[in-house]
Amino acid sequence: MMQEHWGTELKTVISVLQTALTPAFLLVAVGSLLNVLTGRLSRIVDRSRHLEDRHAAASGQELVRLVLELRILQRRMLIVGRSILLSVLAAVAVCVMIGLLFLMGLTEISMAWIIVAVFMVALALLAWALAAFVREISLATHAIKVPKEYLELPEPVEAE
């Protein structure tokens, strides 16, 4: 009788673990996104520090260009920061969902609608984080301006 009880409990735990494993893959994806976002934030911070160091010595058009780029970098930092926050909140929602799945699987309490709602919140937060990420990439792409003189080929030199 005791052995049968343990077998039933083990099957229940295995079933709950299998169910909770699927959303755990979402945590891996969010973790990868966070890795990319923190890398981008680090590069933005490095670039802004480099420009800040050059700011005092700059004047005229160079100063204008530096200030405009610093403004864009500031905006990009805010957007990436927002995307990181939303990604972390999505990860927390997934963790809550996994906890609720365990609780529901190991007790008689039905929380299906709550779990679905938490999952939808996690997806909405992740979608919002990805939208902010795309916005930051768009801003970065439009901010890069290669000077025209670098795009022109030099005139061929004729042999005399």
DSSP file with accessible surface (Angstrom, degrees, kcal/mol):
  #  RESIDUE AA STRUCTURE BP1 BP2  ACC     N-H-->O    O-->H-N    N-H-->O    O-->H-N    TCO  KAPPA ALPHA  PHI   PSI    X-CA   Y-CA   Z-CA
    1    1 A M     >        0   0  192      0, 0.0     4,-1.9     0, 0.0     5,-0.1   0.000 360.0 360.0 360.0 -46.5    0.0    0.0    0.0
    2    2 A M  H  >  +     0   0  129      1,-0.2     4,-2.2     2,-0.2     5,-0.2   0.900 360.0  52.1 -64.9 -40.1    2.8    2.5    0.9
    3    3 A Q  H  > S+     0   0  169      1,-0.2     4,-2.1     2,-0.2    -1,-0.2   0.895 108.4  51.0 -63.4 -40.4    4.8    1.5   -2.2
    4    4 A E  H  > S+     0   0  143      2,-0.2     4,-2.2     1,-0.2    -1,-0.2   0.898 108.6  52.0 -64.5 -39.7    1.7    2.2   -4.4
    5    5 A H  H  X S+     0   0   98     -4,-1.9     4,-2.5     1,-0.2    -2,-0.2   0.920 110.1  48.2 -62.4 -45.4    1.2    5.6   -2.7
    6    6 A W  H  X S+     0   0  152     -4,-2.2     4,-2.7     1,-0.2    -1,-0.2   0.885 109.8  53.1 -64.0 -37.8    4.9    6.5   -3.5
    7    7 A G  H  X S+     0   0   31     -4,-2.1     4,-2.3     2,-0.2    -2,-0.2   0.917 110.2  47.2 -63.5 -41.0    4.5    5.3   -7.1
    8    8 A T  H  X S+     0   0   80     -4,-2.2     4,-2.2     2,-0.2    -2,-0.2   0.924 113.5  47.8 -66.6 -43.8    1.4    7.6   -7.5
    9    9 A E  H  X S+     0   0   81     -4,-2.5     4,-2.8     2,-0.2    -2,-0.2   0.906 110.9  51.4 -63.9 -40.8    3.2   10.5   -6.0
   10   10 A L  H  X S+     0   0  104     -4,-2.7     4,-2.8     1,-0.2     5,-0.2   0.925 109.6  49.6 -62.9 -42.5    6.3   10.0   -8.1
   11   11 A K  H  X S+     0   0  161     -4,-2.3     4,-2.4     2,-0.2    -1,-0.2   0.898 111.4  49.9 -62.8 -39.5    4.1    9.8  -11.3
   12   12 A T  H  X S+     0   0   54     -4,-2.2     4,-2.6     2,-0.2    -2,-0.2   0.940 111.8  47.2 -64.2 -45.5    2.4   13.1  -10.2
   13   13 A V  H  X S+     0   0   59     -4,-2.8     4,-2.9     2,-0.2    -2,-0.2   0.925 112.4  49.6 -63.8 -43.0    5.8   14.8   -9.6
   14   14 A I  H  X S+     0   0   76     -4,-2.8     4,-2.5     1,-0.2    -1,-0.2   0.929 111.7  49.1 -61.9 -42.9    7.2   13.6  -12.9
   15   15 A S  H  X S+     0   0   62     -4,-2.4     4,-2.2    -5,-0.2    -2,-0.2   0.923 112.4  47.5 -62.3 -44.0    4.1   14.8  -14.7
   16   16 A V  H  X S+     0   0    9     -4,-2.6     4,-2.8     2,-0.2    -2,-0.2   0.916 111.0  51.6 -64.8 -42.7    4.3   18.2  -13.0
   17   17 A L  H  X S+     0   0   89     -4,-2.9     4,-1.4     1,-0.2    -2,-0.2   0.917 110.1  49.3 -60.1 -42.3    8.0   18.5  -13.8
   18   18 A Q  H  X S+     0   0  130     -4,-2.5     4,-0.9    -5,-0.2    -1,-0.2   0.917 112.8  47.4 -64.4 -39.9    7.3   17.7  -17.5
   19   19 A T  H  < S+     0   0   72     -4,-2.2     3,-0.4     1,-0.2    -2,-0.2   0.907 113.8  46.9 -67.4 -40.0    4.5   20.3  -17.6
   20   20 A A  H  X S+     0   0    6     -4,-2.8     4,-0.9     1,-0.2    -1,-0.2   0.684  99.8  70.1 -77.2 -17.4    6.7   22.9  -15.9
   21   21 A L  H  X S+     0   0  101     -4,-1.4     4,-1.1    -5,-0.2    -1,-0.2   0.878  88.9  62.4 -69.4 -34.5    9.7   22.2  -18.2
   22   22 A T  H >X S+     0   0  100     -4,-0.9     3,-1.1    -3,-0.4     4,-0.7   0.943 104.9  44.1 -59.6 -50.6    8.0   23.7  -21.2
   23   23 A P  H >> S+     0   0   14      0, 0.0     4,-1.3     0, 0.0     3,-0.6   0.794 102.3  69.8 -66.8 -20.5    7.8   27.3  -19.8
   24   24 A A  H 3X S+     0   0   30     -4,-0.9     4,-1.5     1,-0.3    -2,-0.2   0.841  91.1  59.9 -64.5 -29.6   11.3   26.9  -18.5
   25   25 A F  H <X S+     0   0  136     -4,-1.1     4,-2.0    -3,-1.1    -1,-0.3   0.846  99.0  57.3 -64.8 -32.6   12.4   27.0  -22.2
   26   26 A L  H <X S+     0   0   34     -4,-0.7     4,-2.5    -3,-0.6    -1,-0.2   0.884 102.2  55.3 -63.8 -35.8   10.8   30.5  -22.3
   27   27 A L  H  X S+     0   0   50     -4,-1.3     4,-2.6     2,-0.2    -2,-0.2   0.887 105.1  52.4 -63.5 -37.6   13.1   31.5  -19.5
   28   28 A V  H  X S+     0   0   95     -4,-1.5     4,-2.3     2,-0.2    -2,-0.2   0.928 110.0  48.4 -63.5 -43.1   16.1   30.4  -21.6
   29   29 A A  H  X S+     0   0   55     -4,-2.0     4,-2.3     2,-0.2    -2,-0.2   0.923 112.2  48.1 -63.6 -43.3   14.9   32.5  -24.5
   30   30 A V  H  X S+     0   0    2     -4,-2.5     4,-2.8     1,-0.2    -1,-0.2   0.909 109.8  53.5 -65.0 -38.9   14.4   35.5  -22.2
   31   31 A G  H  X S+     0   0   37     -4,-2.6     4,-2.0     1,-0.2    -2,-0.2   0.910 108.6  49.2 -61.6 -40.2   17.9   35.0  -20.7
   32   32 A S  H  X S+     0   0   69     -4,-2.3     4,-2.1     2,-0.2    -1,-0.2   0.906 110.7  50.2 -65.4 -41.7   19.4   35.0  -24.1
   33   33 A L  H  X S+     0   0   20     -4,-2.3     4,-2.8     1,-0.2    -2,-0.2   0.923 109.0  51.8 -61.5 -43.4   17.5   38.2  -24.9
   34   34 A L  H  X S+     0   0   37     -4,-2.8     4,-2.8     1,-0.2     5,-0.2   0.879 106.8  54.2 -61.8 -36.9   18.8   39.8  -21.7
   35   35 A N  H  X S+     0   0  118     -4,-2.0     4,-1.8     2,-0.2    -1,-0.2   0.933 111.2  44.7 -62.2 -44.8   22.3   38.8  -22.7
   36   36 A V  H  X S+     0   0   71     -4,-2.1     4,-2.4     2,-0.2    -2,-0.2   0.929 114.1  49.7 -64.1 -45.3   22.0   40.6  -26.0
   37   37 A L  H  X S+     0   0    1     -4,-2.8     4,-2.7     1,-0.2    -2,-0.2   0.913 110.3  48.4 -64.0 -43.1   20.3   43.7  -24.4
   38   38 A T  H  X S+     0   0   69     -4,-2.8     4,-2.3     1,-0.2    -1,-0.2   0.870 110.4  53.3 -67.6 -32.8   23.0   44.0  -21.7
   39   39 A G  H  X S+     0   0   36     -4,-1.8     4,-2.1    -5,-0.2    -2,-0.2   0.921 110.5  46.5 -63.8 -43.8   25.7   43.8  -24.4
   40   40 A R  H  X S+     0   0   67     -4,-2.4     4,-2.4     2,-0.2    -2,-0.2   0.923 111.5  51.5 -63.9 -43.1   24.0   46.5  -26.4
   41   41 A L  H  X S+     0   0   50     -4,-2.7     4,-2.7     1,-0.2     5,-0.2   0.921 108.3  52.1 -61.1 -41.6   23.7   48.7  -23.3
   42   42 A S  H  X S+     0   0   63     -4,-2.3     4,-2.5     1,-0.2    -1,-0.2   0.917 110.3  47.7 -61.1 -42.8   27.4   48.2  -22.5
   43   43 A R  H  X S+     0   0  192     -4,-2.1     4,-2.4     2,-0.2    -1,-0.2   0.886 111.4  50.8 -66.5 -38.8   28.4   49.3  -26.0
   44   44 A I  H  X S+     0   0    2     -4,-2.4     4,-2.6     2,-0.2    -2,-0.2   0.930 111.3  48.2 -64.1 -43.8   26.1   52.3  -25.8
   45   45 A V  H  X S+     0   0   35     -4,-2.7     4,-2.5     2,-0.2    -2,-0.2   0.926 111.6  50.0 -63.1 -44.0   27.6   53.3  -22.4
   46   46 A D  H  X S+     0   0   93     -4,-2.5     4,-2.1     1,-0.2    -1,-0.2   0.925 111.9  47.9 -60.4 -44.6   31.2   52.9  -23.7
   47   47 A R  H  X S+     0   0   86     -4,-2.4     4,-2.4     1,-0.2    -1,-0.2   0.915 111.3  50.1 -63.8 -42.4   30.4   55.0  -26.8
   48   48 A S  H  X S+     0   0    6     -4,-2.6     4,-2.5     1,-0.2    -1,-0.2   0.909 109.9  50.4 -65.8 -37.8   28.8   57.8  -24.7
   49   49 A R  H  X S+     0   0  149     -4,-2.5     4,-2.0     2,-0.2    -1,-0.2   0.901 109.5  51.9 -64.7 -39.6   31.8   57.9  -22.3
   50   50 A H  H  X S+     0   0   88     -4,-2.1     4,-1.3    -5,-0.2    -2,-0.2   0.930 112.6  44.8 -61.3 -45.0   34.1   58.1  -25.3
   51   51 A L  H  X S+     0   0    0     -4,-2.4     4,-1.2     1,-0.2    -2,-0.2   0.869 109.5  55.7 -68.8 -36.2   32.1   61.1  -26.7
   52   52 A E  H  X S+     0   0  110     -4,-2.5     4,-0.6     1,-0.2     3,-0.3   0.887 105.4  53.2 -62.1 -37.7   31.9   62.7  -23.3
   53   53 A D  H  < S+     0   0  133     -4,-2.0     4,-0.3     1,-0.2     3,-0.2   0.853 112.7  43.9 -64.9 -33.8   35.7   62.6  -23.1
   54   54 A R  H  X S+     0   0   71     -4,-1.3     4,-0.9     1,-0.2     3,-0.4   0.639  93.9  84.7 -83.9 -14.5   35.9   64.4  -26.4
   55   55 A H  H >< S+     0   0   79     -4,-1.2     3,-0.8    -3,-0.3    -1,-0.2   0.885  84.9  52.2 -58.8 -46.3   33.2   66.9  -25.6
   56   56 A A  T 3< S+     0   0   98     -4,-0.6    -1,-0.2     1,-0.2    -2,-0.1   0.850 113.3  44.1 -63.6 -32.2   35.4   69.5  -23.8
   57   57 A A  T 34 S+     0   0   91     -3,-0.4    -1,-0.2    -4,-0.3    -2,-0.2   0.577  97.2  95.2 -89.9  -8.5   37.9   69.7  -26.6
   58   58 A A    <<  +     0   0   11     -4,-0.9     2,-0.3    -3,-0.8    -3,-0.0  -0.458  46.4 168.6 -85.7 154.5   35.3   69.9  -29.4
   59   59 A S    >>  +     0   0   89     -2,-0.1     3,-1.1     0, 0.0     4,-0.7  -0.968  44.3   4.9-154.2 165.9   34.0   73.0  -31.0
   60   60 A G  H 3> S-     0   0   52     -2,-0.3     4,-2.0     1,-0.2     3,-0.2  -0.247 125.9  -7.0  61.7-136.7   32.0   74.1  -34.0
   61   61 A Q  H 3> S+     0   0  158      1,-0.2     4,-2.6     2,-0.2    -1,-0.2   0.833 134.8  57.8 -63.8 -34.6   30.4   71.4  -36.1
   62   62 A E  H <> S+     0   0   84     -3,-1.1     4,-2.6     2,-0.2    -1,-0.2   0.923 106.9  48.4 -63.9 -40.6   32.3   68.7  -34.3
   63   63 A L  H  X S+     0   0   56     -4,-0.7     4,-2.7     2,-0.2     5,-0.2   0.923 111.1  50.5 -64.2 -42.5   30.7   69.8  -31.0
   64   64 A V  H  X S+     0   0   71     -4,-2.0     4,-2.5     1,-0.2    -2,-0.2   0.938 111.7  48.1 -59.9 -45.9   27.2   69.9  -32.6
   65   65 A R  H  X S+     0   0  113     -4,-2.6     4,-2.5     1,-0.2    -2,-0.2   0.919 111.9  49.8 -62.3 -42.6   27.8   66.4  -34.0
   66   66 A L  H  X S+     0   0    0     -4,-2.6     4,-2.7     2,-0.2    -2,-0.2   0.926 111.6  47.7 -62.1 -45.7   28.9   65.1  -30.6
   67   67 A V  H  X S+     0   0   40     -4,-2.7     4,-2.3     2,-0.2    -2,-0.2   0.921 112.0  49.8 -63.6 -42.9   25.9   66.6  -28.8
   68   68 A L  H  X S+     0   0   90     -4,-2.5     4,-1.9    -5,-0.2    -1,-0.2   0.921 113.0  46.5 -63.0 -41.6   23.5   65.2  -31.3
   69   69 A E  H  X S+     0   0   47     -4,-2.5     4,-2.7     1,-0.2    -2,-0.2   0.908 110.2  53.0 -68.4 -38.0   25.0   61.7  -31.1
   70   70 A L  H  X S+     0   0   35     -4,-2.7     4,-2.5     1,-0.2    -1,-0.2   0.886 107.1  52.9 -62.9 -37.4   25.0   61.9  -27.3
   71   71 A R  H  X S+     0   0  167     -4,-2.3     4,-2.1     2,-0.2    -1,-0.2   0.913 110.7  46.8 -63.0 -42.5   21.3   62.7  -27.3
   72   72 A I  H  X S+     0   0   52     -4,-1.9     4,-2.7     2,-0.2    -2,-0.2   0.918 111.6  51.0 -65.6 -42.3   20.6   59.7  -29.5
   73   73 A L  H  X S+     0   0    3     -4,-2.7     4,-2.6     1,-0.2    -2,-0.2   0.898 108.2  52.7 -62.4 -38.9   22.8   57.5  -27.2
   74   74 A Q  H  X S+     0   0  104     -4,-2.5     4,-1.9     2,-0.2    -1,-0.2   0.927 111.0  46.8 -61.0 -44.0   20.8   58.8  -24.2
   75   75 A R  H  X S+     0   0  124     -4,-2.1     4,-2.2     1,-0.2    -2,-0.2   0.909 111.3  51.3 -65.1 -41.2   17.6   57.8  -25.9
   76   76 A R  H  X S+     0   0   38     -4,-2.7     4,-2.9     1,-0.2     5,-0.3   0.900 107.3  53.7 -63.4 -40.3   18.9   54.4  -26.8
   77   77 A M  H  X S+     0   0   43     -4,-2.6     4,-2.6     1,-0.2    -1,-0.2   0.915 109.3  48.6 -59.9 -42.9   20.0   53.8  -23.2
   78   78 A L  H  X S+     0   0  101     -4,-1.9     4,-2.2     2,-0.2    -1,-0.2   0.916 112.8  47.5 -63.6 -42.2   16.5   54.6  -22.0
   79   79 A I  H  X S+     0   0   11     -4,-2.2     4,-2.4     2,-0.2    -2,-0.2   0.930 113.6  46.4 -66.8 -44.6   14.9   52.2  -24.6
   80   80 A V  H  X S+     0   0    1     -4,-2.9     4,-2.7     1,-0.2    -2,-0.2   0.923 111.5  53.0 -64.6 -40.1   17.4   49.4  -23.9
   81   81 A G  H  X S+     0   0   32     -4,-2.6     4,-2.5    -5,-0.3    -1,-0.2   0.910 109.7  48.4 -59.7 -41.9   16.8   49.9  -20.1
   82   82 A R  H  X S+     0   0  126     -4,-2.2     4,-2.6     2,-0.2    -1,-0.2   0.915 110.9  50.7 -64.2 -41.8   13.0   49.6  -20.7
   83   83 A S  H  X S+     0   0    0     -4,-2.4     4,-2.3     2,-0.2    -2,-0.2   0.898 110.1  49.9 -64.1 -39.5   13.5   46.5  -22.7
   84   84 A I  H  X S+     0   0   33     -4,-2.7     4,-2.6     2,-0.2     5,-0.2   0.939 111.1  49.3 -63.7 -45.2   15.7   44.9  -20.0
   85   85 A L  H  X S+     0   0  101     -4,-2.5     4,-2.6     1,-0.2    -2,-0.2   0.936 112.2  47.5 -59.5 -46.8   13.0   45.8  -17.3
   86   86 A L  H  X S+     0   0    8     -4,-2.6     4,-2.3     1,-0.2    -1,-0.2   0.894 111.6  51.2 -63.7 -37.9   10.2   44.3  -19.4
   87   87 A S  H  X S+     0   0    0     -4,-2.3     4,-2.4     2,-0.2    -1,-0.2   0.915 110.5  48.4 -65.4 -42.7   12.3   41.2  -20.1
   88   88 A V  H  X S+     0   0   63     -4,-2.6     4,-2.6     2,-0.2    -2,-0.2   0.923 111.2  50.2 -64.2 -42.4   13.0   40.7  -16.4
   89   89 A L  H  X S+     0   0   77     -4,-2.6     4,-2.4     1,-0.2    -2,-0.2   0.895 109.6  51.7 -63.1 -37.5    9.3   41.2  -15.6
   90   90 A A  H  X S+     0   0    1     -4,-2.3     4,-2.3     2,-0.2    -1,-0.2   0.921 109.9  49.3 -63.1 -43.0    8.4   38.6  -18.3
   91   91 A A  H  X S+     0   0   20     -4,-2.4     4,-2.4     2,-0.2    -2,-0.2   0.909 110.1  50.6 -63.3 -40.9   10.9   36.2  -16.7
   92   92 A V  H  X S+     0   0   78     -4,-2.6     4,-2.7     2,-0.2    -2,-0.2   0.926 109.2  51.6 -62.7 -42.0    9.4   36.8  -13.2
   93   93 A A  H  X S+     0   0   11     -4,-2.4     4,-2.6     1,-0.2    -2,-0.2   0.909 109.4  50.0 -62.1 -39.9    5.9   36.1  -14.6
   94   94 A V  H  X S+     0   0    1     -4,-2.3     4,-2.7     2,-0.2    -1,-0.2   0.919 110.0  50.8 -64.9 -41.1    7.2   32.8  -16.1
   95   95 A C  H  X S+     0   0   70     -4,-2.4     4,-2.5     2,-0.2    -2,-0.2   0.917 110.6  48.8 -61.6 -42.5    8.7   31.9  -12.8
   96   96 A V  H  X S+     0   0   72     -4,-2.7     4,-2.7     2,-0.2    -2,-0.2   0.927 110.6  51.5 -61.8 -42.8    5.4   32.6  -11.1
   97   97 A M  H  X S+     0   0    7     -4,-2.6     4,-2.5     2,-0.2    -2,-0.2   0.920 109.2  49.4 -61.5 -43.8    3.6   30.5  -13.7
   98   98 A I  H  X S+     0   0   28     -4,-2.7     4,-2.3     2,-0.2    -1,-0.2   0.927 111.0  50.5 -62.3 -42.5    6.0   27.6  -13.1
   99   99 A G  H  X S+     0   0   40     -4,-2.5     4,-2.6     1,-0.2    -2,-0.2   0.917 110.6  48.7 -60.7 -42.5    5.4   27.9   -9.3
  100  100 A L  H  X S+     0   0   31     -4,-2.7     4,-3.0     2,-0.2     5,-0.2   0.878 108.3  54.5 -65.9 -36.9    1.6   27.9   -9.9
  101  101 A L  H  X S+     0   0   28     -4,-2.5     4,-2.6     2,-0.2    -1,-0.2   0.921 110.6  46.1 -61.3 -44.2    1.9   24.8  -12.1
  102  102 A F  H  X S+     0   0   62     -4,-2.3     4,-2.0     2,-0.2    -2,-0.2   0.938 113.3  49.0 -62.1 -46.4    3.7   23.0   -9.4
  103  103 A L  H  X S+     0   0   84     -4,-2.6     4,-0.9     1,-0.2     6,-0.3   0.927 114.6  44.6 -60.7 -44.2    1.2   24.1   -6.8
  104  104 A M  H  < S+     0   0   62     -4,-3.0     3,-0.4     1,-0.2    -1,-0.2   0.898 114.0  50.2 -67.3 -39.9   -1.7   23.1   -8.9
  105  105 A G  H  < S+     0   0   30     -4,-2.6    -1,-0.2    -5,-0.2    -2,-0.2   0.790 115.7  41.2 -70.1 -27.4   -0.1   19.7   -9.9
  106  106 A L  H  < S+     0   0   95     -4,-2.0     2,-0.2    -5,-0.2    -1,-0.2   0.469 118.5  43.1-102.5  -2.6    0.7   18.8   -6.3
  107  107 A T  S  < S-     0   0   51     -4,-0.9     0, 0.0    -3,-0.4     0, 0.0  -0.745  85.3-111.1-127.9-178.3   -2.6   20.0   -4.7
  108  108 A E  S    S+     0   0  195     -2,-0.2     2,-0.4     2,-0.1    -4,-0.1   0.330  77.4 118.7 -94.9   6.4   -6.2   19.7   -5.5
  109  109 A I        -     0   0   97     -6,-0.3     2,-0.6     2,-0.0    -2,-0.2  -0.601  58.4-142.0 -80.0 129.0   -6.5   23.5   -6.2
  110  110 A S        +     0   0  103     -2,-0.4    -2,-0.1     1,-0.1     3,-0.1  -0.800  34.2 156.7 -93.4 121.4   -7.5   24.4   -9.7
  111  111 A M     >  +     0   0   18     -2,-0.6     4,-2.8   -11,-0.1     5,-0.2  -0.008  25.2 128.4-129.8  27.7   -5.6   27.5  -11.0
  112  112 A A  H  > S+     0   0   44      1,-0.2     4,-2.6     2,-0.2     5,-0.2   0.907  76.3  45.9 -56.2 -47.0   -5.9   27.0  -14.7
  113  113 A W  H  > S+     0   0  219      1,-0.2     4,-2.5     2,-0.2    -1,-0.2   0.884 113.1  50.0 -66.9 -36.2   -7.3   30.5  -15.5
  114  114 A I  H  > S+     0   0   93      2,-0.2     4,-2.8     1,-0.2     5,-0.2   0.935 111.5  48.7 -65.7 -43.8   -4.7   32.1  -13.2
  115  115 A I  H  X S+     0   0   16     -4,-2.8     4,-2.5     2,-0.2    -2,-0.2   0.923 112.2  48.6 -62.7 -43.2   -1.9   30.2  -14.9
  116  116 A V  H  X S+     0   0   75     -4,-2.6     4,-2.6    -5,-0.2    -1,-0.2   0.926 112.1  49.5 -62.1 -43.3   -3.2   31.1  -18.4
  117  117 A A  H  X S+     0   0   53     -4,-2.5     4,-2.3     2,-0.2    -2,-0.2   0.927 111.5  47.9 -63.6 -43.0   -3.5   34.8  -17.3
  118  118 A V  H  X S+     0   0   27     -4,-2.8     4,-2.6     2,-0.2    -1,-0.2   0.911 111.4  51.4 -64.6 -39.3    0.0   34.8  -16.0
  119  119 A F  H  X S+     0   0   74     -4,-2.5     4,-2.5    -5,-0.2    -2,-0.2   0.924 109.7  49.3 -63.0 -42.8    1.3   33.2  -19.2
  120  120 A M  H  X S+     0   0  111     -4,-2.6     4,-2.5     2,-0.2    -1,-0.2   0.892 110.3  51.0 -64.4 -38.5   -0.5   35.8  -21.3
  121  121 A V  H  X S+     0   0   79     -4,-2.3     4,-2.8     2,-0.2     5,-0.2   0.929 109.7  50.7 -62.8 -44.0    1.1   38.6  -19.1
  122  122 A A  H  X S+     0   0    2     -4,-2.6     4,-2.4     1,-0.2    -2,-0.2   0.924 112.0  46.7 -60.1 -44.8    4.5   37.0  -19.6
  123  123 A L  H  X S+     0   0   66     -4,-2.5     4,-2.7     2,-0.2    -1,-0.2   0.899 111.9  50.6 -65.3 -40.1    4.0   36.9  -23.4
  124  124 A A  H  X S+     0   0   60     -4,-2.5     4,-2.4     2,-0.2    -2,-0.2   0.928 111.7  47.8 -64.1 -43.1    2.7   40.5  -23.5
  125  125 A L  H  X S+     0   0   31     -4,-2.8     4,-2.5     2,-0.2    -2,-0.2   0.915 113.0  48.7 -63.2 -41.5    5.7   41.7  -21.5
  126  126 A L  H  X S+     0   0   25     -4,-2.4     4,-2.6    -5,-0.2    -2,-0.2   0.919 111.0  49.7 -65.4 -41.8    8.1   39.8  -23.8
  127  127 A A  H  X S+     0   0   58     -4,-2.7     4,-2.4     2,-0.2    -2,-0.2   0.915 111.4  49.2 -63.1 -40.3    6.4   41.2  -26.9
  128  128 A W  H  X S+     0   0  153     -4,-2.4     4,-2.2     2,-0.2    -2,-0.2   0.907 110.8  50.5 -65.2 -41.0    6.7   44.7  -25.4
  129  129 A A  H  X S+     0   0    0     -4,-2.5     4,-2.2     2,-0.2    -2,-0.2   0.914 111.1  48.5 -63.4 -42.1   10.4   44.1  -24.6
  130  130 A L  H  X S+     0   0   77     -4,-2.6     4,-2.5     2,-0.2    -2,-0.2   0.886 109.2  52.8 -66.6 -37.5   11.0   42.9  -28.2
  131  131 A A  H  X S+     0   0   58     -4,-2.4     4,-2.2     2,-0.2    -1,-0.2   0.916 110.0  48.2 -63.6 -41.5    9.2   45.9  -29.6
  132  132 A A  H  X S+     0   0    9     -4,-2.2     4,-2.5     2,-0.2    -2,-0.2   0.903 110.0  53.3 -64.5 -38.7   11.5   48.2  -27.6
  133  133 A F  H  X S+     0   0   36     -4,-2.2     4,-2.4     2,-0.2    -2,-0.2   0.934 109.0  48.0 -61.4 -44.9   14.5   46.2  -28.8
  134  134 A V  H  X S+     0   0   94     -4,-2.5     4,-2.6     1,-0.2    -1,-0.2   0.901 110.2  53.2 -63.4 -39.1   13.4   46.7  -32.4
  135  135 A R  H  X S+     0   0  100     -4,-2.2     4,-2.6     2,-0.2    -2,-0.2   0.921 109.2  48.4 -62.0 -42.8   12.9   50.4  -31.7
  136  136 A E  H  X S+     0   0    0     -4,-2.5     4,-2.7     2,-0.2    -2,-0.2   0.918 111.5  49.5 -65.7 -41.3   16.5   50.7  -30.3
  137  137 A I  H  X S+     0   0   58     -4,-2.4     4,-2.7     2,-0.2    -2,-0.2   0.923 111.4  49.8 -63.7 -41.3   17.9   48.9  -33.3
  138  138 A S  H  X S+     0   0   40     -4,-2.6     4,-2.4     2,-0.2    -2,-0.2   0.930 111.4  48.3 -62.1 -44.6   16.0   51.2  -35.6
  139  139 A L  H  X S+     0   0   18     -4,-2.6     4,-1.5     1,-0.2    -2,-0.2   0.921 112.5  48.8 -62.6 -42.6   17.3   54.3  -33.7
  140  140 A A  H  X S+     0   0    7     -4,-2.7     4,-1.1     1,-0.2    -2,-0.2   0.908 111.1  50.3 -64.4 -41.2   20.9   53.0  -33.8
  141  141 A T  H  < S+     0   0   87     -4,-2.7     3,-0.4     1,-0.2    -2,-0.2   0.914 112.8  45.3 -65.3 -42.1   20.6   52.2  -37.5
  142  142 A H  H  < S+     0   0  130     -4,-2.4    -1,-0.2     1,-0.2    -2,-0.2   0.743 108.2  58.9 -73.9 -22.0   19.3   55.7  -38.4
  143  143 A A  H  < S+     0   0   30     -4,-1.5     2,-0.6    -5,-0.2    -1,-0.2   0.739  84.6  90.8 -78.7 -23.6   21.9   57.3  -36.1
  144  144 A I     <  +     0   0  122     -4,-1.1     2,-0.5    -3,-0.4    -4,-0.0  -0.640  53.3 174.2 -79.2 117.9   24.8   55.9  -38.0
  145  145 A K        -     0   0  164     -2,-0.6    -3,-0.0     0, 0.0    -2,-0.0  -0.958  20.1-151.5-127.1 111.6   25.8   58.3  -40.7
  146  146 A V        -     0   0   82     -2,-0.5     5,-0.1     1,-0.1    -2,-0.0  -0.709  33.1-108.1 -81.1 126.3   28.9   57.4  -42.7
  147  147 A P    >>  -     0   0   55      0, 0.0     3,-1.6     0, 0.0     4,-0.5  -0.261  23.4-123.5 -56.1 140.8   30.5   60.7  -44.0
  148  148 A K  H >> S+     0   0  155      1,-0.3     3,-1.5     2,-0.2     4,-0.6   0.836 107.9  64.1 -56.5 -35.7   30.1   61.1  -47.7
  149  149 A E  H 34 S+     0   0  136      1,-0.3     3,-0.4     2,-0.2    -1,-0.3   0.787  98.8  55.6 -64.2 -23.0   33.8   61.4  -48.3
  150  150 A Y  H <4 S+     0   0  172     -3,-1.6    -1,-0.3     1,-0.2    -2,-0.2   0.667 104.3  54.2 -80.3 -15.2   34.2   57.8  -47.1
  151  151 A L  H << S+     0   0  119     -3,-1.5     2,-0.4    -4,-0.5    -1,-0.2   0.529  92.8  86.7 -93.6  -9.2   31.7   56.5  -49.7
  152  152 A E  S  < S-     0   0  123     -4,-0.6     3,-0.0    -3,-0.4     0, 0.0  -0.765  74.1-132.1 -95.0 137.9   33.5   58.1  -52.7
  153  153 A L        -     0   0  151     -2,-0.4    -2,-0.1     1,-0.1    -3,-0.0  -0.629  32.8-106.4 -81.3 144.5   36.3   56.3  -54.5
  154  154 A P        -     0   0  114      0, 0.0    -1,-0.1     0, 0.0     3,-0.1  -0.337  40.9 -94.4 -68.7 153.6   39.3   58.4  -55.2
  155  155 A E        -     0   0  165      1,-0.1     2,-0.1    -3,-0.0    -3,-0.0  -0.459  49.1-102.8 -64.1 137.4   39.9   59.5  -58.7
  156  156 A P        -     0   0  108      0, 0.0     2,-0.5     0, 0.0    -1,-0.1  -0.394  31.8-127.4 -65.5 138.8   42.2   57.2  -60.6
  157  157 A V        -     0   0  142     -2,-0.1     2,-0.3    -3,-0.1     0, 0.0  -0.778  20.9-137.5 -89.4 126.2   45.7   58.4  -60.9
  158  158 A E        -     0   0  169     -2,-0.5     2,-0.3     1,-0.1    -1,-0.0  -0.659  17.8-118.1 -86.4 139.4   47.0   58.4  -64.4
  159  159 A A              0   0  106     -2,-0.3    -1,-0.1     1,-0.1     0, 0.0  -0.546 360.0 360.0 -74.1 136.1   50.5   57.2  -65.1
  160  160 A E              0   0  237     -2,-0.3    -1,-0.1     0, 0.0     0, 0.0  -0.571 360.0 360.0 -97.7 360.0   52.7   59.8  -66.6
